[in-house]
């Protein structure tokens, strides 16, 4: 903006003024404002005037400081950003949340560890049950072996009228004229009627019941014990065949003796296989 003198009163007025504020002289409507004079800067080093637009002093080369760009004024179209109030949780509540979360993590970890320990214990207990059941069958098989040997001896001595201090009371008829039974079945019946032998048979039957209960508890084995369980089942089949020969002897002497030897060997073989898993 520039100043000029009022042609009426001589007062300095703006070139943009329509009326002189001193005398009220009205300036012509066609009056144009004087062009703005170029801005000239003074060199900070050599002191000469530097024309507008120059980047360096034409005399000494000193860089000309540039005027800082004016920040754009906010227009009416500029949208104002409204800051929504956010209710941040209090520090105290944050601490509570962290503590609760930590406790939940601890509980979950505890449950996982507890389940793993329980699972490991169940597997360990299962292995011990297999070993106990195997030993239980061995006890029953040993009792059956003694009983079968006595049955076979009574059977043989009755047929061939062999004297034997252990079997004479079973192979001979009672009374003054007692001699060998004519029918070996009478001798076998006499043996089973004896209280000591019948107690032995009762023990074998009770052993069978205990083993059957133990086998029932071992059904659906864990995957890592499936092979061991299958071996135990084979042993159980051989055990039943062998112990039943003591409880209920059948056939003739030759077949009984042959079956007894086979069953005895099979039961022992199965037991030795089970021992492999217990090493």
ZALUM-827252 format. One line per 5 residues: number of its first residue (from 1); their letters; for each residue y, x, z of N, C-alpha, C, CB. Coordinates in steps of 0.02 Angstrom, whole numbers, plus 32768, in hexadecimal, padded with zeros to 4 digits. Each point is the difference from the previous one (the first is absolute). Glycine has a CB too. Layout:
<nodes>
NUM = a = Y/X/Z/Y/X/Z/Y/X/Z/Y/X/Z; ...
</nodes>
This chain:
<nodes>
1 = xxxxx = 7FC5/802B/8000/803B/7FD5/8000/803E/802D/8000/7FC2/7FA2/803E; 8076/804A/7F9A/803D/8028/7FFC/803D/7FD7/8015/7FCD/8045/7FA3; 806C/7FDF/8068/803F/7FE0/8013/8032/8008/7FC7/7FE9/8017/807B; 8043/7FB9/7F82/8037/8002/7FCE/8040/7FE4/8021/7FAE/7FF2/7F9E; 808E/8018/8042/803F/7FE8/801D/8012/7FBC/7FE3/8027/8076/8010
6 = xxxxx = 7FED/7F5D/801C/8017/7FBD/7FEA/803E/8009/7FD4/7FD1/7FC8/806A; 8031/801D/7F59/803A/8008/7FD3/803F/7FDC/801A/7FB1/800A/7FA0; 8045/7FCB/8092/8039/7FDA/8019/8021/8021/803C/7FCA/7F99/7FD7; 800B/807A/805B/801C/801D/803D/7FED/8048/800B/7FFE/7F8F/8031; 7FD5/808B/7FA6/7FEC/8046/8006/7FCC/800E/8035/8070/801A/7FD9
11 = xxxxx = 7F77/7FB2/804A/7FCE/800B/8035/7FBD/8011/7FE0/803C/7FAF/804E; 7FA0/807F/7FD2/7FBD/8011/7FE7/7FCF/7FC7/800F/8018/807C/8011; 7FC9/7F6F/7FB9/7FCE/7FCA/8007/7FC1/8014/7FDA/805B/7FA8/800C; 7F6E/8034/8004/7FC1/800E/7FDE/8003/7FE9/7FB9/7FC3/7FF5/806B; 801C/8030/7F69/7FFE/7FEE/7FBA/7FD8/7FC0/7FF6/800A/8078/7FE0
16 = xxxxx = 7FD3/7F73/8052/7FD8/7FC2/7FFB/8026/7FC4/801E/7F97/8046/8005; 80A3/7FC6/8018/8025/7FCA/8021/801E/7FD1/7FCB/801A/804B/8063; 7FE3/7F74/7FAA/801D/7FCE/7FD2/804A/7FF3/8011/7F8E/7FCA/7FF1; 8087/8040/8050/8045/7FF3/8018/8014/8039/802D/7FF1/7F83/7FF9; 804D/8094/8001/8019/8036/802B/800A/7FE3/8046/8039/803B/7F9E
21 = xxxxx = 7FAA/7FE5/8093/8008/7FE6/8044/8047/8009/801C/7F88/8018/8011; 80A2/8013/7FCC/8044/800C/801A/8032/7FCD/7FE6/7FE4/8078/8008; 8018/7F7D/7FB6/8033/7FD4/7FE4/7FE4/7FC3/7FDF/8044/8062/7FF0; 7F7A/7F99/800A/7FE1/7FC5/7FE3/7FFD/8002/7FB4/8028/7FC1/8061; 7FE7/807B/7F84/7FFD/8006/7FB7/7FB8/7FF5/7FE9/8063/8051/8000
26 = xxxxx = 7F97/7F84/7FCC/7FBE/7FF2/7FE4/7FF3/802F/7FC7/8007/7F88/8022; 7FC0/809B/7FE4/7FED/802F/7FCB/7FE0/7FDA/7FC7/7FF0/805D/8054; 801A/7FBA/7F6E/7FE2/7FDE/7FC7/7FB4/7FFB/8009/805C/802B/7FB5; 7F86/7F9C/8033/7FB7/7FF5/8007/7FD7/8032/7FDA/8016/7F88/8010; 8006/8095/7FBB/7FDC/802F/7FD6/7FFF/8045/801D/8020/7FBD/7F9E
31 = xxxxx = 8001/804D/809D/8003/8043/801E/7FBB/8019/800F/806E/7FE5/8031; 7F85/8052/7FB9/7FBE/8020/800B/8008/8038/8033/7FDA/7FE4/7F8B; 7FF3/8026/809A/8001/8036/8031/7FF9/8042/7FDD/7FD0/7FB6/8057; 8053/8079/7FC5/7FFD/8044/7FE5/7FBA/801C/800A/807B/8011/8017; 7F70/8013/7FB8/7FBD/801F/8007/7FFF/8030/803B/7FEC/7FF6/7F85
36 = xxxxx = 7FDD/800A/809C/7FF8/802D/8039/7FFF/8048/7FE9/7FC1/7FA8/803F; 805F/8081/7FE6/8004/8047/7FEF/7FBD/8021/8010/807C/8001/8016; 7F71/802A/7FBF/7FC0/8023/800E/8004/8027/8041/7FEB/8009/7F85; 7FDE/7FF5/809E/7FFB/8024/8040/7FF7/804A/7FF2/7FCF/7F9B/8039; 805C/808E/7FE3/7FFC/8049/7FF6/7FF3/801F/8044/8050/7FFE/7F9C
41 = xxxxx = 7F7E/802E/8064/7FED/8022/8040/8018/8048/7FFD/7F9A/7FB5/800E; 806F/8065/802E/8016/8045/8007/7FC4/802C/8011/8072/7FDB/8025; 7F87/805D/7FB6/7FC7/802C/800D/8006/801E/8046/7FF7/801C/7F85; 7FD2/7FE3/809E/8000/8018/8046/8006/804C/8004/7FBB/7F9E/8020; 8032/8086/7FA8/8001/8049/8003/8040/801E/7FE1/7F83/7FFE/7FFA
46 = xxxxx = 808C/7FEE/7FC6/8039/801F/7FDE/8040/7FD7/8004/7FB0/8036/7FB4; 8049/7F88/805C/803B/7FD6/800B/801C/7FDF/7FC3/8018/8048/805B; 7FCB/7FC2/7F69/801D/7FDF/7FC6/7FE7/7FB8/7FFE/8006/806D/7FC0; 801D/7F68/8019/7FEE/7FBA/7FFC/7FC7/7FF9/7FCD/8075/7FDC/801F; 7F59/7FFE/7FF5/7FC5/7FF6/7FD6/8003/7FBC/7FE2/7FBB/804F/8045
51 = xxxxx = 803E/7FAA/7F79/8003/7FBE/7FE1/7FC6/7FD4/8017/803A/8032/7F9D; 7FD3/7F8C/805D/7FCC/7FD0/8015/7FC3/8006/7FD3/8059/7FB1/802B; 7F6D/8048/7FF3/7FC1/8002/7FDB/7FE0/8045/7FFC/802B/7FA1/7FBE; 7FFD/8094/8054/7FE3/8044/7FFC/7FD0/800B/803A/8068/802B/7FC7; 7F60/7FF8/802A/7FCF/800F/8034/800F/8041/8024/7FAB/7FC2/7FBE
56 = xxxxx = 8077/806D/801D/8011/8041/801E/8048/8010/7FF0/7F89/8028/7FF7; 8095/8004/8030/8045/8016/7FF4/8002/8029/7FBF/8019/8002/807D; 8013/7FEC/7F53/8003/8026/7FC1/801B/8046/8009/800F/7F94/7FC6; 800D/807A/8075/801D/8042/800B/7FCF/8030/8022/8070/7FCB/8007; 7F72/801D/8030/7FD4/802E/8027/7FB7/7FEA/8002/8063/801B/8044
61 = xxxxx = 7F8F/7FA8/7FA1/7FBA/7FE8/7FFE/7FE7/7FE1/8041/7FEC/8057/7FAE; 803F/7F9E/8082/7FEB/7FE2/8040/7FEA/7FB8/7FF3/8050/804A/8041; 7F75/7FA2/7FDA/7FE9/7FBB/7FF7/8032/7FCF/801D/7F89/8027/8003; 8080/7FA1/7FD9/802E/7FCD/8017/7FD9/7FCE/802B/8049/800E/7F99; 7FCB/7FE6/80A5/7FDE/7FCE/802A/8007/7FBB/7FE2/8014/8046/8066
66 = xxxxx = 7FB4/7F98/7F94/7FFF/7FBD/7FE2/800D/7FCB/8036/7FB0/8028/7FA6; 8073/7FA6/8046/800F/7FC9/802F/7FC0/7FD9/800D/8078/7FF8/7FD7; 7F7E/7FF6/8066/7FC5/7FDA/8011/8003/7FBB/7FE2/7FF5/8040/806B; 7FD2/7FAD/7F79/7FFD/7FBD/7FE2/8007/7FCB/8034/7FB7/802C/7FA5; 8071/7FA3/804A/800A/7FCA/802F/7FC3/7FD3/8003/807A/8004/7FEA
71 = xxxxx = 7F75/7FEA/8052/7FC7/7FD4/8008/8012/7FBB/7FE6/7FD9/8041/8064; 7FF9/7FA0/7F77/800E/7FBE/7FE5/800C/7FCE/8038/7FBC/801A/7F9B; 8078/7FBD/805A/8010/7FCE/8032/7FCD/7FC7/7FFB/807A/801E/7FFB; 7F79/7FC6/803D/7FD1/7FC8/8003/801D/7FC4/7FDD/7FD0/802B/806B; 800C/7FBC/7F64/8017/7FC5/7FDC/7FE5/7FC2/8021/8006/8041/7F96
76 = xxxxx = 8016/7F88/8053/7FE9/7FC1/801D/7FB8/7FF2/7FEF/8073/7FD5/7FF9; 7F75/804A/7FCC/7FBB/7FF3/7FEB/7FCE/802A/8027/802C/7FE4/7F8F; 7FF0/804F/8093/7FD2/802B/8026/7FDF/7FD7/8036/8045/8067/7FE8; 7F78/7F9B/8019/7FDC/7FD9/8032/7FFD/8025/8041/7FBC/7FCA/7FA6; 8052/8014/808E/7FFC/801D/8042/7FB8/7FFD/8019/8077/7FE0/8018
81 = xxxxx = 7F73/8057/8005/7FBC/8003/801B/8001/7FEA/8048/7FE1/805F/7FB2; 7FFC/7F6C/805A/7FFD/7FE6/8044/7FC6/8020/8026/8032/7F94/7FDA; 7FDC/8085/805F/7FCC/8020/8029/7FE3/7FCB/802E/803B/8071/7FFB; 7F85/7F83/7FFB/7FDE/7FCE/802A/7FED/8020/8042/7FD5/7FC3/7F9A; 8036/801C/8099/7FEF/8019/8042/7FB5/8002/8009/806B/7FD4/802E
86 = xxxxx = 7F7A/8066/7FE3/7FB8/8009/800A/7FF4/8008/804A/7FF0/8034/7F8E; 7FE7/7FA1/808D/7FF0/8005/8047/7FC8/8033/800A/8023/7F89/8012; 7FF0/80B4/7FFC/7FCE/8034/800C/7FE2/7FF7/8046/803D/8050/7FB2; 7F81/7FBC/8053/7FE1/7FF9/8042/801B/8033/8030/7F99/7FD3/7FCA; 8068/801A/8071/8019/802E/8034/7FCE/8039/8009/803E/7FA3/8039
91 = xxxxx = 7FDC/8095/7FDE/7FD6/803B/800B/7FC7/7FF0/802F/8063/804B/7FED; 7FAB/7F8C/8044/7FCD/7FEF/8032/7FC6/7FDB/7FDF/8058/7FFB/8059; 7FB8/7FD6/7F79/7FCC/7FDB/7FDD/7FD8/802D/7FD2/8046/7F9A/8007; 7FDC/8097/7FDA/7FDD/8030/7FD5/7FCC/8027/8028/8066/8009/7FB7; 7FAE/800C/8083/7FD1/8027/802A/7FC4/7FD6/8013/805F/8043/802C
96 = xxxxx = 7FAE/7F7D/7FE2/7FC8/7FD3/8012/7FD1/7FF9/7FC5/804A/7FC2/8051; 7FD3/8036/7F73/7FD7/7FF7/7FC4/7FD5/803E/7FF3/8057/7FB3/7FCF; 7FC7/8088/803A/7FDB/803E/7FF5/7FC8/8007/8032/8067/8036/7FD4; 7FA7/7FB8/806B/7FCC/8004/8034/7FC7/7FD0/7FF1/8058/8021/8055; 7FBA/7FA2/7F97/7FCC/7FCE/7FF0/7FD6/8017/7FC6/804B/7FA5/802A
101 = xxxxx = 7FD6/8076/7FA1/7FDC/8018/7FC5/7FD1/803A/8013/8060/7FDD/7FB6; 7FB8/804F/8076/7FD7/8038/8016/7FC3/7FE8/8027/8067/8049/8003; 7FA4/7F85/8027/7FC9/7FE4/8027/7FCC/7FDF/7FD3/804D/7FEF/8061; 7FCB/7FEF/7F6B/7FD2/7FDF/7FD1/7FD6/8035/7FDC/8051/7FA1/7FF0; 7FCF/8095/7FFB/7FDC/8037/7FDE/7FCB/801E/802F/8066/8019/7FBA
106 = xxxxx = 7FAE/7FF2/8085/7FD1/801C/8031/7FC4/7FD2/800A/805F/803A/803A; 7FAF/7F84/7FCA/7FCA/7FD0/800A/7FD1/8000/7FC3/804B/7FB9/8048; 7FD2/8048/7F7C/7FD7/8001/7FC4/7FD5/803E/7FFD/8057/7FBD/7FC4; 7FC7/807C/804A/7FDA/803F/8000/7FC9/7FFD/8035/8066/8040/7FD9; 7FAA/7FA4/8061/7FCE/7FF9/8035/7FC5/7FD5/7FEA/805A/800E/8054
111 = xxxxx = 7FB7/7FBB/7F89/7FCA/7FD3/7FE9/7FD4/8023/7FCD/804A/7F9E/8014; 7FD6/8087/7FBE/7FD9/8023/7FCC/7FD3/8034/8020/805C/7FEE/7FAD; 7FC0/8039/8081/7FD8/8034/8022/7FC8/7FDF/8028/8064/804C/8007; 7FAD/7F7C/801B/7FCD/7FDD/8027/7FC7/7FE7/7FD5/8058/7FE0/8051; 7FBA/8004/7F74/7FCC/7FE7/7FD2/7FD4/8038/7FE7/804D/7FA3/7FDE
116 = xxxxx = 7FD3/8097/8013/7FD8/8039/7FE8/7FD1/8019/8036/805E/8020/7FB3; 7FBB/7FE3/808A/7FD5/8016/8038/7FC7/7FCF/800B/8062/8039/8036; 7FAF/7F86/7FC6/7FCC/7FCD/800A/7FCC/8003/7FC8/8054/7FB6/803B; 7FC4/8054/7F87/7FD3/8005/7FC7/7FD2/803D/8007/8055/7FC7/7FB8; 7FC8/8071/805D/7FD8/803D/8009/7FCC/7FF6/8038/8061/8046/7FD9
121 = xxxxx = 7FB4/7F96/805C/7FD1/7FF3/8038/7FC8/7FD2/7FE9/805E/800E/8052; 7FB3/7FBF/7F85/7FCC/7FD2/7FE8/7FCE/8025/7FD5/8052/7FA2/8004; 7FC7/808D/7FD1/7FD3/8027/7FD6/7FD4/802C/802A/8053/7FFE/7FA3; 7FCB/8020/8091/7FD9/802B/802D/7FCC/7FD8/8025/8063/804C/800C; 7FB0/7F78/800C/7FD1/7FD5/8023/7FC7/7FEA/7FD2/805D/7FD8/804A
126 = xxxxx = 7FB4/801B/7F77/7FCC/7FEB/7FD0/7FCD/8037/7FF6/8053/7FB7/7FC5; 7FC5/8087/8035/7FD2/8038/7FF7/7FD2/8008/803D/8055/8039/7FB7; 7FC9/7FBD/8084/7FD7/8006/803D/7FCC/7FC8/8004/8062/8036/803B; 7FB0/7F8E/7FAE/7FD1/7FC8/8000/7FC5/800E/7FD2/805E/7FB1/801A; 7FB0/806D/7FAD/7FCA/8012/7FD1/7FD0/8031/8021/804C/7FEC/7F9D
131 = xxxxx = 7FD0/8046/8084/7FD7/8033/8021/7FD8/7FE1/8038/8053/8058/7FE2; 7FCC/7F7B/8045/7FDD/7FDF/8038/7FC7/7FD4/7FE6/806B/8003/8043; 7FA2/7FD8/7F87/7FCD/7FD4/7FE3/7FC5/8028/7FE6/805A/7FAD/7FE3; 7FB6/808B/7FFE/7FCB/802C/7FE6/7FD4/801A/8039/804A/8021/7FA0; 7FD5/7FF2/8097/7FDA/8019/803A/7FD7/7FC7/801F/8059/8057/8015
136 = xxxxx = 7FC3/7F6D/7FEA/7FDD/7FC6/801C/7FC0/7FF1/7FD7/806D/7FD1/802A; 7F98/8036/7F95/7FC6/7FF5/7FD6/7FCB/8037/800A/8049/7FC7/7FAC; 7FCF/8075/8061/7FD1/8037/800D/7FD7/7FF2/803F/804E/8051/7FC7; 7FD4/7F94/806C/7FDD/7FEF/803F/7FCA/7FCB/7FF3/8068/801C/8041; 7FAB/7FB0/7F9A/7FD0/7FCB/7FF1/7FC6/8019/7FD5/805C/7FAD/8007
141 = xxxxx = 7FB3/8080/7FC9/7FCC/801B/7FD5/7FD0/802C/8027/804F/7FFC/7FA0; 7FCB/8029/8091/7FD5/802A/802A/7FD1/7FD5/802A/805A/8059/8004; 7FBF/7F70/8018/7FD6/7FD2/8027/7FCB/7FE0/7FD3/8060/7FEA/8050; 7FB5/8004/7F73/7FD1/7FE1/7FD0/7FC9/8032/7FEC/805C/7FB5/7FD5; 7FB6/808A/8025/7FCF/8033/7FED/7FC9/8006/8036/8059/803F/7FC0
146 = xxxxx = 7FBB/7FC2/807F/7FCF/8003/8036/7FD3/7FC2/8000/8051/8044/8045; 7FCE/7F82/7FB2/7FDA/7FC1/8000/7FCF/7FFE/7FC5/805F/7FC6/8039; 7FB8/804D/7F8C/7FD5/7FFF/7FC4/7FC6/8031/8006/8064/7FE0/7FBC; 7FA8/8059/8061/7FCA/8032/800A/7FCA/7FE4/802E/8053/805E/7FEF; 7FC2/7F7E/8047/7FD0/7FE3/802E/7FDA/7FC8/7FDE/8049/801F/8062
151 = xxxxx = 7FDA/7FB7/7F78/7FDE/7FCA/7FDC/7FCC/801C/7FD0/8068/7FB9/8008; 7FAA/807B/7FD4/7FD3/801E/7FD0/7FC3/801E/8023/8062/8018/7FB4; 7FA8/8007/8087/7FC9/801E/8025/7FD0/7FCA/801A/804A/8060/8020; 7FD1/7F6A/7FFB/7FD7/7FC8/8019/7FD9/7FE2/7FC6/8053/7FE8/805D; 7FCD/800E/7F6C/7FE1/7FE4/7FC4/7FC6/802C/7FE9/806E/7FCD/7FDE
156 = xxxxx = 7F9F/8073/801C/7FCD/8030/7FE8/7FC6/8005/8031/8059/8040/7FC3; 7FB6/7FCA/807D/7FCB/800A/8032/7FD4/7FC2/8009/804A/8051/803A; 7FD3/7F75/7FBB/7FD8/7FC2/8005/7FCF/7FFD/7FC6/805F/7FC5/803A; 7FB9/8048/7F8A/7FD4/7FFD/7FC5/7FCA/8035/8003/805F/7FD2/7FBD; 7FB4/806B/8056/7FD0/8037/7FFF/7FE4/800F/8045/803D/8030/7F9F
161 = xxxxx = 7FD3/7FA5/8091/7FE5/8005/8044/8008/8047/801D/7FAE/7FA4/7FE5; 8090/8072/8019/8011/8041/801B/801A/7FF7/8048/801C/802D/7F8B; 7FCA/7FFD/80A0/8017/7FFF/8046/8042/8027/8006/7F88/7FF8/8029; 80A5/7FEB/7FFD/8041/8021/800B/801E/7FE3/8040/8012/8014/7F83; 8002/8018/80AA/8019/7FE9/8041/803F/7FD4/7FF8/7FD1/8067/8034
166 = xxxxx = 8055/7FA4/7F98/803D/7FD9/7FF7/7FF1/7FBC/7FE1/803F/806A/7FF3; 7F8D/7F90/7FE5/7FF3/7FC2/7FDC/7FC4/7FD9/801A/8031/8035/7F9D; 7FA6/7FE9/808E/7FC2/7FDE/8017/800F/7FBB/801F/7FCC/8070/8013; 806A/7F8A/8012/800D/7FC0/8022/8014/7FCA/7FCE/8024/803F/8066; 7FEB/7FD4/7F5C/8011/7FCF/7FCD/7FC6/7FF4/7FCF/8078/8024/800A
171 = xxxxx = 7F5F/800F/7FEC/7FCA/7FFB/7FCE/7FC0/7FE3/801C/8032/8062/7FC7; 7FC7/7F9B/807B/7FC3/7FE8/801F/800A/7FBA/801E/7FDE/8076/8018; 7FED/7F64/7FE3/7FFF/7FBF/8021/7FFE/800B/804B/7FC5/7FCA/7F9D; 8057/8008/8087/7FFF/8005/8049/7FBE/7FE5/801B/807E/7FF5/8004; 7F70/801E/8038/7FC2/7FE7/801F/7FCC/8037/8007/8017/7F8F/7FD0
176 = xxxxx = 7FB3/805E/8051/7FCB/8032/800D/7FDE/8019/7FC1/7FEE/7FC9/806E; 800D/800A/7F61/7FDE/8013/7FC2/8033/800D/7FC8/7F9B/7FBD/8022; 809F/8059/7FF4/8035/800A/7FCE/7FEF/8039/7FD1/8052/7FD4/8051; 7FBA/8022/7F72/7FFA/8034/7FCD/803A/7FF9/7FCF/7F82/8002/800C; 8079/801F/7FBC/8036/7FFA/7FCE/8004/7FB9/7FE4/7FF1/8079/7FE3
181 = xxxxx = 804A/7F72/8010/8009/7FBF/7FDF/7FE0/8002/7FBB/806C/7FEC/8040; 7F78/7FDC/7FAE/7FE3/7FFC/7FBD/8036/7FF7/7FCB/7F98/7FCF/8032; 80A0/8014/7FE3/8038/7FF4/7FD1/803D/8027/8019/7FD3/7F8C/7FE2; 8049/809E/7FF3/803A/8029/8015/803C/7FD5/8013/7FD8/805C/7FB4; 802C/7F66/8031/8038/7FD4/8011/8000/7FF0/804B/7FFD/7FD0/7F8D
186 = xxxxx = 7FC6/802C/8091/7FFC/7FF4/8048/801D/803B/8027/7F9B/7FB8/7FEE; 8058/8085/7FF9/801A/803C/8020/804C/8002/7FFA/7F94/803D/7FE7; 8086/7FB1/7FDE/8049/8001/7FF6/8021/7FCC/802D/7FF0/8026/7F89; 7FEF/7F9F/807E/801B/7FCC/802C/8001/8018/8048/7FD6/7FA7/7FB3; 7FF4/807D/8061/7FFD/801B/8044/8039/8031/800B/7F82/7FF2/8001
191 = xxxxx = 808D/8036/7FCC/8037/8031/8005/8043/7FDC/800B/7FC0/8050/7FB5; 804D/7F7C/8023/8040/7FDD/8004/8006/7FD7/8040/8004/7FFC/7F83; 7FC3/7FF5/809C/8001/7FDA/803F/800F/802D/803B/7FAE/7FB0/7FD0; 804B/8091/8027/800E/802F/8036/804B/8000/800F/7F9D/8048/7FDD; 8073/7FB4/8063/8047/7FF9/8014/802A/803D/7FEC/7FDB/7FB8/805F
196 = xxxxx = 800A/8084/7FA9/8027/803C/7FEF/800E/8004/7FB5/7FCD/803B/8063; 8000/7FB1/7F75/800B/8002/7FB7/802E/7FC7/7FEA/7F8E/8035/7FF2; 806A/7F91/802B/802B/7FC8/7FED/8048/800E/8013/7FA0/7FB1/8010; 806C/8074/8027/8044/8014/8011/801D/802F/7FCB/7FE5/7FF3/807A; 7FF0/8039/7F6C/8017/802E/7FCC/8013/7FD9/7FC0/7FB6/805B/8030
201 = xxxxx = 8022/7F73/7FC0/800F/7FD7/7FC5/8041/7FD9/800B/7F85/7FF6/7FE6; 8086/7FF2/8057/803E/7FDC/8010/803D/802E/7FF8/7FC0/7FB5/804F; 8037/808A/7FC6/8037/8030/7FF8/8011/800B/7FB6/7FDC/8039/806B; 7FF0/7FCA/7F6C/800B/8009/7FB7/8024/7FC4/7FE3/7F98/8047/7FF8; 8055/7F7D/801D/8021/7FC4/7FE8/8049/7FFC/8016/7F91/7FC6/8001
206 = xxxxx = 807B/804E/803D/8045/8001/8019/8029/8033/7FDA/7FD8/7FDD/8071; 8009/805C/7F7F/8021/8033/7FD9/8013/7FE6/7FBB/7FC1/8059/803F; 8011/7F81/7FA3/800E/7FE1/7FBF/803E/7FD2/8004/7F85/8007/7FE3; 807F/7FD3/8052/8038/7FD2/8009/8042/8025/8007/7FB2/7FAE/8036; 804D/8089/7FF0/803C/8028/800A/8016/8020/7FBE/7FDE/8016/8077
211 = xxxxx = 7FF2/8003/7F64/8010/8021/7FC0/801D/7FCD/7FCE/7FA4/8055/8015; 803F/7F6F/7FEA/8018/7FCC/7FD2/8048/7FED/8010/7F8B/7FD4/7FF4; 8086/8028/804C/8044/7FF0/8015/8030/8038/7FEC/7FD3/7FBD/8060; 8016/8081/7FAA/802A/8039/7FEE/800C/8003/7FB4/7FD4/803F/8063; 7FF9/7FB2/7F76/8007/8000/7FB7/8031/7FCA/7FEA/7F8B/802C/7FF5
216 = xxxxx = 8075/7F9C/802D/802E/7FC9/7FEF/8048/8016/800C/7FA8/7FAB/801E; 8064/807B/8017/8044/8018/800F/8018/8034/7FCD/7FEA/7FEA/8079; 7FE7/8034/7F63/8013/8035/7FD2/800A/7FE8/7FB8/7FC0/804E/8049; 803A/7F71/7FAB/800A/7FE6/7FBC/8048/800A/7FEB/7FA4/7FAC/8011; 8068/8055/7FAE/8042/800D/7FE3/801D/8042/8018/8013/7F84/7FF9
221 = xxxxx = 7FCC/80B3/7FF8/8017/8042/8018/8040/8017/7FDD/7F89/801D/8019; 809F/800E/8007/8039/801F/7FDD/7FE6/8027/7FC4/8043/8007/806D; 7FE7/8003/7F62/7FEB/801F/7FC1/7FE2/8045/800C/8059/7FC1/7FC4; 7FC3/8066/806A/7FE8/8043/800B/7FBC/8003/8023/8075/8024/8005; 7F75/7FA2/8016/7FBF/7FFD/8022/7FCC/7FD7/7FDA/803C/800D/806C
226 = xxxxx = 7FD4/7FDF/7F58/7FD2/7FD5/7FD9/7FBE/8025/7FF2/8063/7FC5/7FCD; 7FA1/8079/801E/7FC3/8026/7FF1/7FD5/8009/803F/803D/803C/7FA4; 7FE4/7FD1/8093/7FDD/8008/8040/7FDE/7FBF/8015/8052/8059/8021; 7FD2/7F6F/7FD4/7FE4/7FBF/8011/7FC4/7FEF/7FD5/8072/7FDA/8024; 7F92/8036/7F9B/7FC7/7FF3/7FD3/7FC2/8027/8016/8051/7FEB/7FA1
231 = xxxxx = 7FB9/8053/8075/7FC8/8028/8019/7FE3/7FE1/8040/8033/8067/7FCE; 7FF9/7F7D/805C/7FE9/7FE0/803D/7FD7/7FC1/7FF1/8065/802E/803C; 7FAF/7FAD/7F90/7FDA/7FC5/7FEC/7FBA/8012/7FEA/806B/7FC8/7FDE; 7F8E/806F/7FFD/7FBE/8017/7FEB/7FD6/8011/803D/8030/802D/7F93; 7FF0/7FF4/809C/7FDC/8012/803E/7FEB/7FC1/8026/8042/806B/8007
236 = xxxxx = 7FE9/7F62/7FF8/7FF1/7FC1/8023/7FC3/7FDE/7FE1/807A/7FF3/801D; 7F82/800C/7FA1/7FC6/7FE2/7FDE/7FC0/8024/8014/804A/7FDD/7FA0; 7FB7/8066/8060/7FC5/8027/8012/7FEF/7FF4/804A/801C/8057/7FA8; 8017/7FA5/8082/7FF6/7FF4/8047/7FDE/7FBD/800D/8065/8045/8018; 7FB2/7F86/7FC5/7FE2/7FBF/800A/7FB7/7FFF/7FEB/8070/7FCC/7FEE
241 = xxxxx = 7F81/8053/7FD9/7FBA/8002/7FE8/7FD4/8023/8034/8028/8002/7F88; 7FF1/8035/8093/7FD9/8027/8030/7FF6/7FDB/8042/802B/8069/7FCA; 800A/7F7B/8051/7FFB/7FDF/8042/7FD7/7FBF/7FFB/806F/8032/8021; 7F94/7FAC/7FA6/7FD8/7FC3/7FF8/7FB5/800E/7FFE/8060/7FCD/7FC2; 7F8E/806F/802A/7FB9/8013/8000/7FE5/8004/8047/8011/803F/7F94
246 = xxxxx = 801B/7FD3/809B/7FEB/8002/8046/7FFD/7FBA/801F/8033/8073/800A; 7FFD/7F63/7FE2/8004/7FBD/801C/7FC9/7FD3/7FE5/807B/800E/800D; 7F76/7FF9/7FB3/7FCF/7FD4/7FE0/7FD4/8026/7FCF/8051/7FA0/800C; 7F7A/8082/800E/7FD4/8026/7FD3/7FD5/7FD1/7FD5/7FFD/805D/8055; 7FFE/7FB3/7F6A/7FDA/7FD7/7FD2/7FD6/802C/7FD1/8059/7FA6/8006
251 = xxxxx = 7F7C/8038/7FD2/7FD6/8024/7FD0/7FC2/801C/801E/8066/801C/7FC2; 7F7C/8015/801B/7FC6/8022/801C/8015/8045/8019/7FB2/7FC1/7FB2; 801F/8062/806D/8010/8040/801E/801B/8032/7FCE/7FA9/7FEA/8055; 8039/8018/7F70/8015/8031/7FCE/8047/7FF2/7FE7/7F88/800E/7FDE; 8086/7FB3/8010/8043/7FF0/7FE8/8035/8008/8037/7FCE/7FB1/7FAD
256 = xxxxx = 801D/803D/8090/802F/8007/8038/8011/8049/800B/7FD2/7F97/8035; 7FFB/8094/7FCA/800C/8048/800B/802B/801D/7FC8/7F92/8009/803B; 8061/7FE3/7F87/8027/8019/7FC8/8049/7FE8/8004/7F98/8002/7FB9; 8071/7FBE/8054/8043/7FE4/8005/8027/801E/803B/7FD6/7F96/7FCC; 8005/8076/806A/801F/801E/803B/801B/8046/7FEF/7FB2/7FBE/804B
261 = xxxxx = 8026/806A/7F94/8016/8044/7FEE/803C/7FFE/7FD2/7F8A/8029/800D; 8074/7FAA/7FC2/8038/7FFB/7FD1/8040/7FE9/8022/7FAE/7FE7/7FA5; 804C/7FE6/8086/803B/7FE5/8022/801D/8033/8031/7FD1/7F8D/7FF6; 8003/8098/802B/8016/8034/802F/8027/8036/7FDA/7F9C/7FE9/804A; 804A/802D/7F7D/8021/8035/7FD9/8043/7FE7/7FE4/7F8F/8030/7FE3
266 = xxxxx = 8073/7F92/8004/803D/7FE5/7FE4/8037/7FF8/8034/7FBB/7FC4/7FAA; 8032/8025/8092/8031/7FF8/8035/801D/8044/8015/7FC4/7F99/8028; 8010/8099/7FDC/8017/8043/8013/802D/801E/7FCA/7F97/8010/8043; 8057/7FE5/7F7E/8028/8019/7FC8/8046/7FE1/8000/7F97/8011/7FBC; 806C/7FAE/8050/8041/7FDE/8002/802A/8018/803A/7FCD/7F9C/7FCB
271 = xxxxx = 8014/8071/806D/8025/8019/803A/801D/8045/7FF2/7FB5/7FBE/804C; 8024/806D/7F93/8018/8043/7FEF/803C/7FFC/7FD1/7F8C/802E/8010; 8074/7FA1/7FC4/803A/7FF7/7FD3/803D/7FEC/8028/7FB4/7FDF/7FA3; 8042/7FF7/808F/8038/7FEC/802A/801C/803B/8027/7FCF/7F8D/8009; 8005/80A0/800B/8017/803B/8026/8031/802A/7FD8/7F93/8000/803D
276 = xxxx = 8067/7FFE/7F80/802E/8025/7FD5/8048/7FEB/800B/7FA4/800B/7FAB; 8068/7FB5/8063/8044/7FE7/8009/801C/800F/8045/7FE5/7FA7/7FAF; 7FF1/806D/807F/8016/800B/8045/800C/804A/800F/7FC1/7F9B/8022; 8036/8090/7FAC/800A/8048/800C/804A/8011/8001/7F92/8018/7FC9
</nodes>
